[in-house]
Every structure is written in structure tokens, then in C-alpha cells.
């Protein structure tokens, strides 16, 4: 069963364009267990559908942080 989580970009590096959205989405899509990613510059949110048996939201946030996007889980 898949689980969804929403992360909000809160750091200095923001999602400012379509290229940034793709970059953030690609960072997460490469992880095993991630089924779907949608990043939106409009509201600085990244929605992820993933398999909690394979990874958790802390892994997702750490991957984004390593890519330069500091985030927090909001739902």
C-alpha cells in the first residue's frame, strides 16, 4: 500500500521555475519505492506517493536536502 506525503520547501533555495520543479521531482523519483512526485513552484510544495515499506518521509527530506532544497513535512 502506498502512502502520500507533502513537503514544503523552506530553505533559501526555492522552486522558482519549471526546471527547478523537474530537478526536485527527479531527485525523489530516482529513489526505490517512490511511485509519483509532483513539485509545484507556485506553493513551494512537493507531493510524493511512496511505499512506506521501502522508505519513509525522513529519507525523502534528506534526499531533497542533499540536492539543496531544505524542506519540512506538512502532511
TAFENPE-V112075 format. One record per residue. N is the residue number from 1. PSI is psi in whole degrees, -180 to 180 (none if undefined). Layout:
N/PSI
N/PSI
//
This chain:
1/136
2/155
3/149
4/151
5/149
6/129
7/141
8/132
9/123
10/-6
11/-176
12/-37
13/117
14/166
15/106
16/-7
17/177
18/-36
19/-41
20/-40
21/-47
22/-42
23/-48
24/-43
25/-41
26/-34
27/-43
28/-37
29/-25
30/-13
31/138
32/137
33/-12
34/126
35/-40
36/143
37/136
38/115
39/137
40/117
41/-31
42/-45
43/9
44/37
45/145
46/117
47/130
48/134
49/123
50/166
51/110
52/-12
53/-18
54/-39
55/173
56/177
57/-25
58/-37
59/-42
60/-48
61/-39
62/-38
63/-43
64/-40
65/-42
66/-28
67/2
68/0
69/105
70/132
71/169
72/148
73/129
74/-2
75/none
//
